[in-house]
Amino acid sequence: MLKIGHRGAKGYIVENTLASFQKAIELGVNGIELDVHLSSDGKIMVIHDETIDRTTSGKGFVKDFTASQLKKYGIPRLEEVFDFINKSCFINIEIKDFKATSSVLKLLQNYILEKNWSTHLFQISSFNWNVLESCSLKSNHIQLGVLTEDSIENALTFAKKINAYSINPYFKLLNVENVKEIHSYGFKIFPWTVNSEEDLTFVKSLQVDGIISDFPDRI
């Protein structure tokens, strides 16, 4: 069962920072999950919210700052994270803004074709299924994860349509029956965000393929 650090090791270090990714690696993760938005100059920045208010000392929308300005607030570029992690685990990139889709695909192609990274080191996930559909049309070898917080049935239908790799559901949507159904179609299951010992015990009992957690060392 794969250990996937949520935004790095969010339970220990400020999320989506190089320090948080380093902590996740130290805790022995198989993968990390992170989120991306575009800066005003079109760079792919690793941050969950559309504003910098919650996780930094600044205020304002990510899209209104340049990459260099955002770096001063501790927000890294996606390329910087790739180089920092350097193949030590796989990276699940959650695209928050559809506008970032083509830029992310181009960056992945660069690392796969020019830097010899395996395609298995990357996954793209999104709650915006238009992002995933666009990715499936433009690149048929990148692993796609269908995020859902409300319907396994709808996610499964869509996953079949785009030939996804996994379904990444809110863990409370899962039960023995739908886990078996998802697996019967060949999809992996990576639920989020599972933190308490009680919830981890439950989710592990379902025999999912990996767990996304703020505390990956608990998995």
ROVOPA-321643 format. One record per residue (C-alpha): chain; z, x, y. Coordinates in steps of 0.2 Angstrom, whole numbers, plus 5000, padded with zeros to 4 digits. Example, Ala and Ser with C-alpha at 12.3 -4.5 7.8 and 13.67 -1.06 7.14 Angstrom:
ATOM   mol      z      x      y
ATOM     A   5039   5062   4978
ATOM     A   5036   5068   4995
***
This chain:
ATOM   mol      z      x      y
ATOM     A   5000   5000   5000
ATOM     A   4994   5008   5016
ATOM     A   5006   5011   5030
ATOM     A   4998   5007   5047
ATOM     A   5007   5011   5063
ATOM     A   5006   4997   5076
ATOM     A   5000   5005   5092
ATOM     A   5007   5021   5085
ATOM     A   5025   5020   5081
ATOM     A   5029   5007   5094
ATOM     A   5047   5004   5087
ATOM     A   5051   5022   5092
ATOM     A   5040   5028   5106
ATOM     A   5031   5019   5120
ATOM     A   5015   5011   5113
ATOM     A   4997   5018   5113
ATOM     A   5002   5035   5119
ATOM     A   4999   5052   5111
ATOM     A   5018   5054   5108
ATOM     A   5018   5037   5099
ATOM     A   5003   5042   5088
ATOM     A   5011   5059   5085
ATOM     A   5027   5050   5079
ATOM     A   5017   5039   5068
ATOM     A   5009   5054   5060
ATOM     A   5026   5062   5057
ATOM     A   5032   5046   5049
ATOM     A   5018   5048   5036
ATOM     A   5006   5034   5041
ATOM     A   4989   5032   5032
ATOM     A   4982   5024   5048
ATOM     A   4986   5019   5066
ATOM     A   4981   5003   5075
ATOM     A   4977   5004   5094
ATOM     A   4969   4994   5108
ATOM     A   4956   4998   5120
ATOM     A   4950   4992   5137
ATOM     A   4937   5000   5149
ATOM     A   4942   5009   5165
ATOM     A   4932   5006   5182
ATOM     A   4921   5021   5177
ATOM     A   4917   5014   5160
ATOM     A   4928   5025   5150
ATOM     A   4937   5018   5134
ATOM     A   4955   5018   5138
ATOM     A   4969   5015   5125
ATOM     A   4980   5001   5131
ATOM     A   4985   4984   5125
ATOM     A   4986   4974   5140
ATOM     A   4973   4971   5153
ATOM     A   4985   4977   5166
ATOM     A   4996   4993   5167
ATOM     A   5011   4984   5173
ATOM     A   5021   4982   5156
ATOM     A   5019   4999   5149
ATOM     A   5018   5011   5164
ATOM     A   5027   5013   5181
ATOM     A   5011   5006   5190
ATOM     A   5003   4989   5193
ATOM     A   4986   4983   5193
ATOM     A   4971   4979   5181
ATOM     A   4965   4993   5169
ATOM     A   4947   4989   5175
ATOM     A   4952   4993   5193
ATOM     A   4957   5011   5189
ATOM     A   4947   5026   5185
ATOM     A   4950   5036   5169
ATOM     A   4958   5050   5178
ATOM     A   4969   5038   5188
ATOM     A   4975   5030   5171
ATOM     A   4978   5047   5163
ATOM     A   4991   5050   5177
ATOM     A   5000   5035   5170
ATOM     A   5000   5042   5152
ATOM     A   4986   5031   5146
ATOM     A   4974   5041   5135
ATOM     A   4955   5040   5133
ATOM     A   4950   5035   5115
ATOM     A   4940   5051   5113
ATOM     A   4956   5060   5117
ATOM     A   4966   5051   5104
ATOM     A   4952   5055   5091
ATOM     A   4953   5073   5095
ATOM     A   4972   5073   5094
ATOM     A   4973   5064   5078
ATOM     A   4959   5075   5071
ATOM     A   4956   5066   5054
ATOM     A   4974   5065   5049
ATOM     A   4974   5046   5047
ATOM     A   4962   5032   5049
ATOM     A   4961   5023   5066
ATOM     A   4960   5004   5068
ATOM     A   4952   5001   5085
ATOM     A   4956   4984   5092
ATOM     A   4943   4979   5105
ATOM     A   4952   4968   5118
ATOM     A   4937   4967   5130
ATOM     A   4919   4962   5123
ATOM     A   4912   4974   5137
ATOM     A   4919   4989   5128
ATOM     A   4910   4985   5111
ATOM     A   4894   4995   5114
ATOM     A   4904   5010   5121
ATOM     A   4916   5010   5106
ATOM     A   4901   5010   5094
ATOM     A   4892   5024   5103
ATOM     A   4908   5035   5102
ATOM     A   4910   5031   5083
ATOM     A   4892   5036   5080
ATOM     A   4895   5052   5089
ATOM     A   4910   5057   5079
ATOM     A   4901   5052   5063
ATOM     A   4885   5060   5066
ATOM     A   4889   5075   5077
ATOM     A   4907   5079   5071
ATOM     A   4905   5074   5053
ATOM     A   4919   5061   5053
ATOM     A   4919   5049   5038
ATOM     A   4915   5031   5042
ATOM     A   4931   5027   5032
ATOM     A   4941   5035   5046
ATOM     A   4937   5020   5057
ATOM     A   4939   5002   5058
ATOM     A   4935   4990   5072
ATOM     A   4946   4974   5073
ATOM     A   4947   4960   5086
ATOM     A   4953   4943   5090
ATOM     A   4936   4940   5099
ATOM     A   4925   4937   5084
ATOM     A   4910   4939   5096
ATOM     A   4915   4958   5096
ATOM     A   4914   4959   5077
ATOM     A   4898   4949   5076
ATOM     A   4890   4961   5088
ATOM     A   4896   4976   5078
ATOM     A   4890   4969   5062
ATOM     A   4872   4967   5070
ATOM     A   4872   4984   5078
ATOM     A   4881   4995   5064
ATOM     A   4882   4989   5046
ATOM     A   4893   5004   5040
ATOM     A   4908   5003   5052
ATOM     A   4922   4994   5043
ATOM     A   4927   4977   5052
ATOM     A   4943   4968   5052
ATOM     A   4944   4950   5056
ATOM     A   4960   4947   5066
ATOM     A   4968   4929   5066
ATOM     A   4984   4922   5071
ATOM     A   4981   4904   5066
ATOM     A   4968   4901   5052
ATOM     A   4966   4911   5036
ATOM     A   4952   4898   5031
ATOM     A   4942   4901   5047
ATOM     A   4944   4920   5046
ATOM     A   4938   4920   5028
ATOM     A   4923   4910   5032
ATOM     A   4919   4922   5046
ATOM     A   4922   4937   5036
ATOM     A   4909   4932   5023
ATOM     A   4897   4929   5037
ATOM     A   4898   4947   5045
ATOM     A   4902   4956   5028
ATOM     A   4919   4962   5035
ATOM     A   4930   4974   5026
ATOM     A   4947   4966   5029
ATOM     A   4956   4951   5036
ATOM     A   4970   4956   5047
ATOM     A   4981   4940   5049
ATOM     A   4998   4936   5057
ATOM     A   5009   4939   5041
ATOM     A   5017   4922   5042
ATOM     A   5000   4914   5038
ATOM     A   5000   4922   5020
ATOM     A   5005   4915   5004
ATOM     A   5002   4919   4985
ATOM     A   4987   4908   4985
ATOM     A   4977   4913   5000
ATOM     A   4980   4931   4996
ATOM     A   4972   4929   4979
ATOM     A   4958   4919   4987
ATOM     A   4955   4933   5000
ATOM     A   4955   4946   4987
ATOM     A   4943   4936   4976
ATOM     A   4930   4939   4989
ATOM     A   4933   4957   4990
ATOM     A   4941   4958   5007
ATOM     A   4956   4969   5010
ATOM     A   4972   4962   5019
ATOM     A   4981   4971   5033
ATOM     A   4994   4959   5040
ATOM     A   5003   4962   5057
ATOM     A   5016   4965   5064
ATOM     A   5029   4966   5050
ATOM     A   5045   4974   5055
ATOM     A   5061   4967   5047
ATOM     A   5067   4972   5030
ATOM     A   5066   4954   5024
ATOM     A   5049   4951   5030
ATOM     A   5043   4968   5023
ATOM     A   5050   4963   5006
ATOM     A   5041   4946   5007
ATOM     A   5024   4954   5012
ATOM     A   5025   4968   4999
ATOM     A   5028   4955   4986
ATOM     A   5011   4947   4990
ATOM     A   5002   4963   4985
ATOM     A   4993   4965   5002
ATOM     A   4983   4981   5004
ATOM     A   4992   4988   5019
ATOM     A   5005   4983   5032
ATOM     A   5004   4985   5051
ATOM     A   5022   4989   5058
ATOM     A   5031   4995   5073
ATOM     A   5042   5005   5060
ATOM     A   5029   5012   5048
ATOM     A   5043   5022   5039
ATOM     A   5051   5006   5033
ATOM     A   5035   5001   5023
***
